[in-house]
Amino acid sequence: MDPAERTRLVTRHVAEVVTEEELETLVGGESPSAYIGYAPTGEMHIGHFTTIRKLADFLRADVEVTVLVADLHAHLDDEKSPFDLLDARSQYYEETIRAMVEAAGADPDRIEFVRGTEFELSEDYSVELLRMAAETTISRAQRAASEVVRQTENPKLGGLLYPLMQSLDVKTLGADIAYGGIDQRGIYMLSREILEDHGGDPPVCLFAPLLSGLTGGKMSASDEQSKVNLNDSPAEVEEKIDGAYCPAGEVEDNGVLEYLRYLVFPILDERGEQFVAERPDEYGGNVTFETYEDLETAFTSGELHPADLKPAAAAYVSDVIDPIRQRLDAQPELLREAYPEKYG
């Protein structure tokens, strides 16, 4: 594949690349490798889907992809996942990620799935981790993980080891590219600082944007109305988006537009489909958009009203998550065993 096309696929819809020059050199060679890690804590939602959708771009660009289901990290981060639920939540995460990749139009069997417990308990890993711990100050570890690990006045040791382990994971998995949400930036900048002293190479870093919540501001995992869950029914999706923060003409903190920009339109583009917003004839009739940029222009100019955008957005969001919803509905034991307090 032409290096320019590989670069386009790898970088589209990302928030930042560190560094672009390093990435261009990397994709000019043979089959670079990328990795993303997910700690199996709470239920996966549409914010995860926007990030995971990117893996389809990697596969199309002939980038080898590894997904780390970081089970130990899930417990180290203030015990967000109880130790006895790590296996069940890891199974749920892997199955749901596979469903998201497939819904994005790629083959999940081309991805290597690894759990942290498969290699992070080895002697070599443990020795290297202790070496890193000996060289890293508490303040540096806290600063690196400040956007990821739960912060308290009296932090637990697990949260301090978390960013060191994530850095060491890059080396151990042999990843050329470290990919994650922009909240992971501090940890991967630490990786770029310390890995050369531990026999590794600084990774090229790709960061995905974090979606705004449907209620405005940052999406909250604890606020059901701020996000669309992957097993929400069409009626639930419609209700959440109908009540979403979406002021006429405003783009900032508009989760509805962000769902369309980072998830719906990339999938429609791969399908060769357009976005159609249905409107009564007295309001101009149906309007079709080939690109997100065209839709945003119409929205900011007032040509497309929130009352017409929201029903269309709900229908398209529900459609793109439908294969995932069906897969989870067909395996109710996954959620029941992973989250017994909710589904048991």
Backbone hydrogen bonds, N-H to C=O, Kabsch-Sander energy under -0.5 kcal/mol:
donor,donor_aa,acceptor,acceptor_aa,energy
5,E,2,D,-0.5
6,R,2,D,-2.3
7,T,3,P,-2.5
8,R,4,A,-2.1
9,L,5,E,-2.4
10,V,6,R,-2.5
11,T,7,T,-2.2
12,R,8,R,-1.6
14,V,11,T,-1.4
15,A,207,F,-3.3
16,E,207,F,-1.2
18,V,205,C,-2.8
20,E,17,V,-0.5
23,L,19,T,-2.0
24,E,20,E,-2.4
25,T,21,E,-1.8
26,L,22,E,-2.1
27,V,23,L,-2.8
28,G,24,E,-0.8
29,G,26,L,-1.6
34,A,64,E,-3.4
35,Y,177,I,-2.1
36,I,66,T,-1.8
38,Y,68,L,-2.9
41,T,39,A,-1.9
46,I,228,V,-2.5
48,H,45,H,-0.9
49,F,45,H,-1.4
50,T,46,I,-2.0
51,T,47,G,-1.1
52,I,48,H,-3.1
53,R,49,F,-2.6
54,K,51,T,-1.1
55,L,52,I,-2.0
56,A,53,R,-1.4
57,D,53,R,-0.7
57,D,54,K,-0.6
58,F,54,K,-1.8
59,L,55,L,-2.3
60,R,56,A,-2.1
61,A,57,D,-1.6
62,D,59,L,-1.6
63,V,58,F,-2.4
64,E,32,P,-2.5
65,V,110,R,-0.5
66,T,34,A,-2.3
67,V,112,E,-2.8
68,L,36,I,-2.8
68,L,66,T,-0.6
69,V,67,V,-0.7
69,V,114,V,-3.3
70,A,38,Y,-1.9
70,A,68,L,-1.2
71,D,69,V,-2.1
74,A,70,A,-1.6
75,H,71,D,-0.9
75,H,72,L,-0.7
76,L,72,L,-2.4
77,D,73,H,-2.0
78,D,76,L,-2.2
79,E,75,H,-1.9
80,K,74,A,-0.6
80,K,77,D,-1.3
81,S,74,A,-1.5
85,L,82,P,-1.9
86,L,83,F,-1.1
89,R,85,L,-2.6
90,S,86,L,-2.2
91,Q,87,D,-2.2
92,Y,88,A,-2.1
93,Y,89,R,-2.6
94,E,90,S,-2.5
95,E,91,Q,-2.3
96,T,92,Y,-2.4
97,I,93,Y,-2.8
98,R,94,E,-2.4
99,A,95,E,-1.9
100,M,96,T,-2.1
101,V,97,I,-2.6
102,E,98,R,-2.2
103,A,99,A,-2.3
104,A,100,M,-1.5
105,G,102,E,-1.7
106,A,101,V,-2.0
110,R,107,D,-1.8
111,I,108,P,-1.6
112,E,65,V,-2.3
113,F,111,I,-0.6
114,V,67,V,-2.5
116,G,69,V,-1.7
118,E,115,R,-1.7
119,F,116,G,-1.7
120,E,116,G,-3.2
122,S,119,F,-1.4
126,S,122,S,-2.3
127,V,123,E,-2.5
128,E,124,D,-2.2
129,L,125,Y,-2.5
130,L,126,S,-2.2
131,R,127,V,-2.0
132,M,128,E,-2.2
133,A,129,L,-2.5
134,A,130,L,-2.0
135,E,131,R,-1.0
135,E,132,M,-0.7
136,T,132,M,-1.1
141,A,137,T,-2.1
142,Q,138,I,-2.6
143,R,139,S,-2.3
144,A,140,R,-2.1
145,A,141,A,-1.8
146,S,143,R,-0.8
148,V,145,A,-1.8
149,V,145,A,-2.5
159,G,156,K,-0.8
160,L,156,K,-0.7
160,L,157,L,-1.0
161,L,157,L,-1.8
162,Y,158,G,-1.6
164,L,160,L,-0.6
165,M,161,L,-2.7
166,Q,162,Y,-2.4
167,S,163,P,-1.8
168,L,164,L,-2.4
169,D,165,M,-2.3
170,V,166,Q,-1.2
171,K,167,S,-1.1
172,T,168,L,-2.7
173,L,169,D,-2.6
174,G,171,K,-1.2
175,A,170,V,-2.1
176,D,33,S,-1.3
177,I,33,S,-2.2
178,A,204,V,-3.0
179,Y,35,Y,-2.6
179,Y,177,I,-0.6
180,G,206,L,-1.8
182,I,208,A,-2.2
184,Q,181,G,-2.4
185,R,182,I,-1.4
188,Y,184,Q,-2.1
189,M,185,R,-2.2
190,L,186,G,-1.5
191,S,187,I,-2.0
192,R,188,Y,-2.0
193,E,189,M,-1.2
194,I,190,L,-2.2
195,L,191,S,-2.2
197,D,194,I,-0.9
198,H,195,L,-2.0
199,G,196,E,-0.9
200,G,195,L,-2.6
204,V,176,D,-2.7
205,C,18,V,-3.2
206,L,178,A,-2.4
207,F,16,E,-2.3
208,A,180,G,-2.7
213,G,217,G,-3.2
214,L,226,S,-2.1
216,G,213,G,-1.7
219,M,211,L,-1.1
223,D,220,S,-1.0
224,E,222,S,-0.8
226,S,223,D,-1.7
227,K,224,E,-0.9
229,N,227,K,-0.6
230,L,44,M,-1.0
232,D,229,N,-1.5
237,V,233,S,-2.6
238,E,234,P,-2.4
239,E,235,A,-2.3
240,K,236,E,-2.5
241,I,237,V,-2.4
242,D,238,E,-2.4
243,G,239,E,-1.5
244,A,241,I,-1.2
245,Y,214,L,-3.7
246,C,244,A,-0.6
250,E,247,P,-2.0
254,N,251,V,-1.8
255,G,213,G,-0.6
255,G,253,D,-1.1
256,V,245,Y,-0.5
258,E,254,N,-1.9
259,Y,255,G,-2.5
260,L,256,V,-1.6
261,R,257,L,-2.7
262,Y,258,E,-2.6
263,L,259,Y,-1.4
264,V,259,Y,-2.1
265,F,260,L,-2.9
267,I,263,L,-1.6
268,L,264,V,-2.7
269,D,265,F,-2.7
270,E,266,P,-1.6
271,R,267,I,-1.7
272,G,268,L,-1.1
273,E,268,L,-2.7
275,F,289,F,-2.6
276,V,274,Q,-0.5
277,A,275,F,-0.5
277,A,287,V,-2.8
278,E,276,V,-0.6
283,Y,280,P,-1.6
284,G,281,D,-1.9
285,G,280,P,-2.3
287,V,277,A,-2.4
289,F,275,F,-2.9
295,L,291,T,-1.6
296,E,292,Y,-2.9
297,T,293,E,-2.2
298,A,294,D,-2.0
299,F,295,L,-2.2
300,T,296,E,-3.0
301,S,297,T,-1.7
302,G,298,A,-0.6
302,G,299,F,-0.8
303,E,298,A,-1.2
304,L,298,A,-2.0
305,H,303,E,-0.6
308,D,305,H,-1.6
309,L,305,H,-2.4
310,K,306,P,-2.8
312,A,308,D,-1.0
313,A,309,L,-3.0
314,A,310,K,-2.7
315,A,311,P,-1.9
316,Y,312,A,-2.3
317,V,313,A,-2.8
318,S,314,A,-2.5
319,D,315,A,-1.8
320,V,316,Y,-2.2
321,I,317,V,-1.9
322,D,318,S,-0.8
324,I,321,I,-0.5
325,R,321,I,-2.8
326,Q,322,D,-2.7
327,R,323,P,-1.7
328,L,324,I,-2.4
329,D,325,R,-2.7
330,A,326,Q,-1.7
331,Q,328,L,-1.1
334,L,331,Q,-1.9
335,L,331,Q,-0.6
336,R,332,P,-2.2
337,E,333,E,-2.6
338,A,334,L,-1.7
339,Y,335,L,-2.7
342,K,339,Y,-1.6
343,Y,339,Y,-2.8
344,G,340,P,-1.3
